[in-house]
Every structure is written in structure tokens, then in C-alpha cells.
Amino acid sequence: MSGAADTIWIVEQAKATGFDLCGVVRAEKFPELENNQDWLERGYAGEMKYLSDPRRGDPRGAMPGVRSVIVCLLNYNTDHPLSTDPKLPAQRGDPRGWTSRYAWGDDYHEALKQRLKGLIALLRERFPDPFEARAYVDTGPVQERVLAKYAGLGWLGKNTLLLNQTLGSYFFLSVILTTLDLESTLGEGEMPPPDLCGSCQRCLEACPTQAFVEPYVMDARKCISYLTIELRGSIPRELREPMANHVFGCDICQDVCPWNRRAPVSPLVQFQPRDLPAHQEEAFLSEPASRAKEDSLFLPRLDWLLTLSEAEFREVFRGSPLKRAKWSGLVRNACIAAGNAGIRPGVASYARILASLQKLATCDDSIVAESAQWALSRIE
């Protein structure tokens, strides 16, 4: 086994490569991994069938000969307001949708992959004997949160996310599985960081759809992130109104978390809100192009989202996390948000949104059409 000096070197090199935190853990079957089967049997995973992959129950099944896992964290926070911030810009009859903070900028998969590749290259210089290394960015059959906990990077909060005392929870997780026999960042007999959630239940109380069955247990089928990204069918009617203006993901359980009050801001430009093309805005706004250029994925206009064609969707969201929702999912979500916007005749955007919904209500996609019809029933 490599010694503590090698592990310290790996952590230092990960930070030099661009990560904010790094830890190393032995590839073992931890208690939380065993509890996953019960969660699956209750149906809480919804349509996310990939979560049933048996390899997720033991990291040793994710790659032949794996001995160690290197876990890396990258901060994506920006200085823009939180979704729960009362100081959010007033919409003044110009309703907008909320997109999750992590998805405002470029696709995080590529940002992390490049850093992981750089770290693996450094590992090959440090360890000359042949070894295998496989990098995963939210794509492999592993539970990164659990591995991160036992690598000493935080605790699993009541909202089921990994929480770090310094970074909060606005960060991406990625891992390198390797056949290298590395020493864990936690010493022999050393326990993972303690659970510092205490008696706080703000995340549980703030969830609009009551997705938390109990502390530390989420029914993903009710989670707004699941509904707006993973679910391909119609959104259950009883959950539509609680979704409010969410069109891609949800940050509420993070935004109310006290550990995120002082979460540091990332200096990376690639995670800042992506600007929306001015020519797209000019197509339906009578405002000057200078105003249009101010629009971004931070609170995008609903009337713009409702006019997107499939070709425009592919062009605008190339290299963006939002492409995961597909055109039908994003427009379906925008319809629900429009139905929740409370707009009435006389509001500046009413005529534009009404016309867009009437058009979508007759489109060939039955899910989008039904969602548009529901929205029309609430604003006409």
C-alpha cells in the first residue's frame, strides 16, 4: 500500500489541477450503500432505472481490481440571488422560470473530466508501475456522496446531499476509480466528519412538494428536480402548482440550508449564467437589443421558453446541462410555470404567453399539448 505521503500528494495535486477539495477512500461496501436496496424497493427512484444497477451497492463491482477511490469536489456557486431570496428581481408582469444554479453555465461534465484527466496524468508520473484508472462525472455506477463521506469530505445531510462545513453543498462531485492501493485520507480508526445538521429541519419544511419522507430519506418521485429533468411523462397534477416557476431543477433545500449562508463563490466564468441569444429575444420583444442581451439562464423569460422550436433548443443549449431535459421536457415545464404565474389580461406578457400556449396545446407532442392545455385553463 502507498503511504500517507502519497495520499497527501494526491490531494495537493487535485487542488493544483483546479479542484476545491479532494479525498481518498478505500473501495469498500459502506453501510449507506446497503440501505439503498430498501429505498429502491419502496419505489422512491421513480423512472430512474439506472439507480437499480447492482454495482452501485459496492464500489468494488464498478471496475475490475479497483482498490481505491479518489473523490474530487468543484465549487459552482455564483453571487447571484438564491431561489428563496426575497430580493429577487421583480418580474413586473414578465414571468420568468427558475433554472437550477448548477445548470446556469457550461456542462459540468466536461469541466470536471478535463481536470480528472489532468490528475490521472500526474498519477502516472508519480506511480510508474502499470495501473488502471477510470474517471466518472455523475455517470458511473457509484454513489459519489457516500464515497465522499468516507473520504472525509463531509456528512450526508437531512436533504440527502453531501454537506461540507466550509463549502456548504454548492459543488460537483467526481471520482477516479483506480487499482492503486492508496491510503485513505481518514486515518486508521478515524471517523468521517460528524453530522452537523443538528435539530435543523429547514430543508424538510421548505420542500414545496414534501419530497422528504423523513430526515435523510427522499421520495424522488416528488422532487422538483426529478419532475423537471428525469420524468419523461406528464407531471402529476397534484404536484404542478407546488412546482411554482421551476423549469429545470430545484435549489430550495440547498438555498435554505444554514451551511450555505457563507458558501464561497466560484471564480470560474464557465459556471456563470449563460447569456441568451439576443436575436431569440428580438423575435418577440419590442425592446431594444441592449435589453435583450441582459437575459440569461438566471431567470429566463417564460414567453421566450414557450416559443422555442426543437431546432432552437438544440442550438441554444448545446454544451448546457439543460439539454438533458430535452425540448419536450423543458417546454412542458415552461407550460406548468406559465400556468402558475398568475398572469391575467392587461399584464405585458399575457398576449404573448396566451398565443404560445394556444399553439403548443395543438402540437404533436401529447405531453406538451396537455401541459399547455392545463396552463390555459388557469390563465384564460
C-alpha positions in Angstrom: 0.0 0.0 0.0 1.1 3.5 -0.8 1.7 5.6 2.3 0.2 8.8 3.7 2.7 10.9 1.8 1.3 9.7 -1.5 -2.3 10.5 -0.4 -1.3 14.0 0.7 0.4 14.5 -2.6 -2.8 13.4 -4.5 -4.9 15.9 -2.5 -2.4 18.7 -3.2 -2.3 17.8 -6.9 -6.0 17.7 -7.2 -6.2 21.2 -5.9 -3.4 22.3 -8.3 -5.5 20.8 -11.1 -8.4 23.0 -10.2 -10.5 21.1 -7.7 -11.5 22.7 -4.4 -11.3 19.6 -2.2 -10.1 16.0 -2.6 -10.1 12.9 -0.5 -9.1 9.3 -0.9 -11.1 6.3 0.3 -10.6 2.5 0.1 -13.1 0.8 -2.2 -15.3 -0.9 0.3 -19.0 -1.6 0.9 -20.2 1.1 3.4 -23.4 1.0 5.4 -25.3 3.6 3.4 -24.8 1.5 0.2 -26.6 -1.4 1.9 -29.6 0.8 2.7 -30.0 1.7 -1.0 -31.9 -1.6 -1.8 -34.7 -0.8 0.7 -35.0 2.7 -0.9 -35.3 1.2 -4.3 -37.9 -1.4 -3.2 -40.1 1.4 -1.9 -40.2 2.8 -5.5 -38.6 6.1 -4.5 -36.4 6.1 -7.6 -39.3 6.5 -9.9 -38.3 6.1 -13.5 -34.5 6.3 -12.8 -33.9 2.6 -13.5 -30.1 3.2 -13.7 -30.2 3.5 -9.9 -31.0 -0.2 -9.7 -27.6 -1.2 -11.1 -26.3 -3.7 -8.5 -22.8 -2.3 -9.0 -23.9 0.8 -7.1 -24.1 -1.3 -3.9 -20.4 -1.9 -3.8 -17.7 0.2 -5.5 -15.6 -3.0 -6.0 -18.2 -4.1 -8.6 -17.8 -0.9 -10.6 -14.4 -1.7 -12.0 -12.3 -4.9 -12.1 -9.5 -4.8 -9.5 -10.4 -1.4 -8.0 -8.8 -0.8 -4.7 -9.1 2.9 -4.1 -11.4 5.8 -5.0 -10.2 9.4 -5.3 -13.1 11.8 -4.7 -12.9 15.4 -6.0 -15.1 18.4 -5.3 -15.6 21.5 -7.5 -17.5 24.6 -6.4 -20.1 26.0 -8.8 -21.6 28.7 -6.6 -22.1 32.3 -8.0 -23.0 35.6 -6.4 -26.5 35.7 -7.9 -29.5 35.6 -5.5 -30.9 32.3 -4.2 -34.2 31.0 -5.3 -35.6 31.8 -1.8 -34.1 35.3 -1.7 -36.8 38.0 -1.2 -34.6 40.4 -3.1 -35.0 38.5 -6.4 -35.6 40.9 -9.3 -39.3 41.9 -9.6 -40.9 40.4 -12.7 -43.5 43.1 -13.1 -45.8 41.1 -15.3 -42.9 39.5 -17.1 -42.9 36.0 -15.6 -39.7 34.0 -15.5 -38.6 30.5 -14.8 -36.1 29.2 -12.3 -33.3 27.0 -13.5 -31.1 25.2 -11.0 -27.9 27.0 -10.0 -25.6 24.2 -11.2 -27.1 24.4 -14.7 -26.6 28.1 -15.4 -23.3 27.8 -17.2 -21.5 25.2 -19.3 -22.0 21.4 -18.9 -20.1 20.5 -15.7 -19.3 17.0 -17.1 -16.7 18.4 -19.4 -15.3 20.9 -16.9 -14.6 18.1 -14.4 -13.5 15.5 -17.0 -10.6 17.7 -18.1 -9.5 18.1 -14.5 -9.7 14.4 -13.8 -7.7 13.6 -16.9 -5.0 16.0 -15.8 -4.9 14.4 -12.3 -4.7 10.9 -13.8 -1.7 12.0 -15.9 0.0 13.2 -12.8 -0.7 9.9 -11.1 1.0 8.1 -13.9 4.1 10.2 -13.4 4.1 9.6 -9.6 3.4 5.8 -9.9 5.5 4.3 -12.7 4.2 0.7 -12.4 1.1 -0.1 -14.6 -2.3 0.6 -13.0 -5.8 1.2 -14.1 -7.8 4.4 -13.5 -11.3 5.2 -14.6 -12.9 8.7 -14.2 -16.6 9.2 -13.6 -18.5 12.5 -13.5 -22.0 11.7 -12.4 -22.1 8.9 -15.0 -20.7 5.7 -13.3 -22.3 3.0 -11.2 -21.1 4.5 -7.9 -22.6 6.6 -5.1 -20.3 9.6 -5.0 -21.9 11.1 -1.9 -21.2 8.0 0.2 -17.7 7.7 -1.0 -17.1 11.4 -0.4 -18.3 11.0 3.2 -15.8 8.2 4.0 -13.1 10.1 2.2 -13.6 12.8 4.9 -15.2 15.4 2.8 -18.4 16.0 4.6 -21.6 14.4 6.0 -24.9 13.4 4.4 -27.4 16.0 5.4 -31.2 15.6 6.0 -31.7 16.7 2.4 -29.7 13.7 1.3 -26.9 15.9 -0.1 -23.3 15.9 1.0 -22.6 18.9 3.2 -19.2 20.4 3.9 -18.6 22.7 6.8 -16.7 25.2 4.6 -18.2 24.8 1.1 -21.8 24.1 2.0 -23.3 22.0 -0.8 -22.9 24.0 -4.0 -20.3 21.7 -5.6 -20.0 19.0 -8.1 -18.7 15.5 -7.2 -16.5 13.3 -9.4 -14.4 10.2 -8.8 -11.4 8.3 -10.0 -11.6 4.6 -9.5 -8.1 3.0 -9.5 -6.3 -0.2 -8.9 -3.7 1.7 -7.0 -3.6 0.6 -3.3 -3.8 4.0 -1.7 -4.1 5.0 2.0 -7.4 6.8 2.9 -7.4 10.4 3.9 -9.0 9.3 7.1 -6.5 7.6 9.4 -6.9 4.2 10.9 -9.9 4.3 13.2 -10.8 7.9 12.3 -14.5 8.5 11.8 -16.0 10.6 8.9 -17.0 14.2 9.7 -19.8 14.4 12.2 -23.4 15.1 11.2 -23.8 18.8 11.9 -27.4 19.2 10.8 -28.5 19.0 14.5 -32.1 19.8 15.1 -32.5 21.9 12.0 -35.2 20.8 9.6 -35.4 23.8 7.3 -34.8 21.7 4.1 -37.6 19.3 5.0 -40.1 22.1 5.9 -39.3 24.2 2.8 -39.8 21.5 0.2 -42.9 22.6 -1.8 -43.8 19.1 -2.8 -43.0 17.4 0.5 -40.5 15.1 -1.2 -38.8 14.1 2.1 -40.4 11.0 3.7 -38.4 11.6 6.8 -35.0 13.2 7.5 -32.3 11.7 5.2 -34.9 9.9 3.0 -36.3 11.4 -0.2 -39.1 10.1 -2.4 -37.5 11.3 -5.7 -40.9 10.9 -7.5 -42.0 14.1 -5.7 -38.7 16.0 -6.0 -39.0 19.0 -8.4 -35.5 18.2 -9.8 -36.8 14.7 -10.7 -40.1 16.1 -12.1 -38.5 18.7 -14.3 -35.4 16.7 -15.5 -35.8 12.9 -15.2 -39.6 12.4 -15.6 -40.5 12.0 -19.3 -44.2 11.8 -19.0 -46.8 14.1 -17.6 -46.2 15.8 -14.3 -48.8 14.6 -11.7 -51.5 17.2 -11.4 -51.2 17.4 -7.6 -47.6 18.4 -7.9 -47.9 21.1 -10.6 -49.0 24.0 -8.5 -46.3 23.4 -5.8 -43.7 23.5 -8.6 -44.3 27.2 -9.0 -41.9 28.6 -11.6 -39.3 25.9 -11.7 -38.4 24.9 -15.3 -35.2 22.9 -14.7 -34.2 21.5 -11.3 -34.7 23.0 -7.8 -32.4 24.5 -5.3 -34.8 25.1 -2.4 -33.4 22.5 0.0 -29.9 23.9 -0.5 -30.9 27.6 -0.5 -32.5 27.4 2.9 -29.6 25.4 4.4 -27.7 27.4 7.0 -24.4 25.8 5.9 -24.8 27.6 2.5 -25.1 31.0 4.1 -21.4 31.6 3.7 -20.8 29.3 0.8 -17.8 30.7 -1.2 -18.3 31.9 -4.8 -16.5 30.1 -7.6 -14.2 32.3 -9.7 -14.9 30.1 -12.8 -16.6 32.0 -15.6 -17.9 28.8 -17.1 -20.4 28.4 -14.2 -21.8 32.0 -14.6 -25.3 32.2 -16.1 -25.2 31.7 -19.9 -26.4 34.6 -21.9 -29.4 34.0 -24.1 -29.1 34.9 -27.8 -30.2 38.5 -28.4 -31.8 37.5 -31.8 -34.0 35.0 -30.0 -35.4 37.7 -27.7 -35.9 40.2 -30.5 -38.2 37.8 -32.2 -40.9 38.5 -29.8 -39.9 41.6 -27.8 -40.3 45.2 -28.8 -37.5 46.1 -26.5 -34.0 47.1 -27.9 -31.3 44.5 -28.4 -29.3 46.0 -25.5 -32.1 45.0 -23.1 -32.4 41.6 -24.7 -28.7 40.9 -24.1 -29.3 41.1 -20.4 -31.3 37.9 -20.4 -29.6 34.7 -19.3 -30.3 31.3 -17.7 -30.7 33.2 -14.4 -34.5 33.7 -14.5 -35.1 33.2 -18.3 -38.4 34.6 -19.6 -41.2 32.1 -19.8 -42.6 33.7 -23.0 -39.2 33.0 -24.6 -39.0 29.4 -23.5 -42.6 28.8 -24.8 -41.6 29.9 -28.3 -38.5 27.6 -28.6 -38.6 25.3 -31.5 -36.7 21.9 -31.2 -34.0 23.2 -33.6 -33.6 26.4 -31.5 -33.4 24.3 -28.3 -30.6 22.2 -29.7 -28.7 25.3 -30.8 -29.2 27.4 -27.7 -28.5 24.6 -25.2 -25.6 23.0 -26.9 -23.0 22.3 -24.2 -25.5 23.1 -21.4 -26.9 20.8 -18.7 -30.4 21.8 -19.8 -30.2 19.6 -22.8 -30.8 16.7 -20.5 -34.5 17.7 -20.2 -34.9 17.6 -24.0 -37.1 20.1 -25.8 -40.3 18.4 -24.8 -39.4 18.3 -21.1 -38.3 22.0 -20.9 -41.3 23.3 -22.8 -43.6 21.1 -20.7 -42.1 22.6 -17.6 -42.4 26.1 -19.0 -46.1 25.5 -19.6 -46.6 24.4 -16.0 -44.7 27.5 -14.8 -46.8 29.7 -17.0 -49.9 28.2 -15.5 -48.6 29.0 -12.1 -47.6 32.6 -13.0 -50.9 34.2 -12.1 -50.9 36.4 -15.2 -54.2 38.0 -16.3 -55.2 40.2 -19.3 -53.6 43.6 -19.1 -50.2 42.1 -18.0 -47.5 42.9 -20.5 -46.7 39.3 -21.4 -50.2 38.0 -21.3 -50.9 38.1 -25.0 -47.6 36.5 -25.9 -47.9 33.7 -23.4 -51.5 33.0 -24.3 -50.7 32.8 -28.0 -47.7 30.4 -27.3 -49.8 28.2 -25.1 -52.6 28.0 -27.6 -50.1 26.9 -30.3 -48.5 24.3 -28.0 -51.9 23.0 -27.0 -52.3 21.6 -30.5 -48.7 20.3 -31.1 -47.9 16.7 -31.9 -46.3 16.0 -28.6 -49.2 14.9 -26.4 -47.3 15.6 -23.1 -46.5 19.2 -24.1 -50.0 19.7 -25.5 -51.7 18.5 -22.3 -49.5 20.7 -20.2 -50.3 23.7 -22.3 -54.0 23.0 -22.0 -53.6 22.8 -18.3 -51.9 26.2 -18.2 -54.5 27.7 -20.4 -57.2 26.6 -18.0 -55.5 28.7 -15.3 -54.9 31.9 -17.2 -57.8 32.3 -19.7 
